[in-house]
Amino acid sequence: MDEGILGHLRELYEAAGDSLLHLFEKGEVT
């Protein structure tokens, strides 16, 4: 696969993970 695509997917994955962590910290996710 193209390294550019893998890098972009990784950025999206990390951004989604950060969002989930923030939600857990706020207690908005049960």
N, C-alpha and C positions, 0 to 999 in steps of 0.2 A: 504493500500500500504506500501511498504518498506520505512522506513525513509531514508535509504541511497539513494534510487532513488529520493525521493522528494528533498533531499538536493542537489543532483546533478543537477536536473532540475532547482532548484532555482538559483544555481550558473550560469547555462547557461543563464537563463532569465535575471539575473542581469548584466551579461557580455554583453548581446545583448543590454540591456537598456543603459549601459554606452557608447557603441559604437554609438548608435543612438544619444545620447546627445552630444557626441563629434562632430558628423557630423552636427548637428543643430548649434552648437556653431561656427563651421567653415563656416556655411552658404552654405554647399555643398548639403543640402537637401532643395528642394523648396516646 
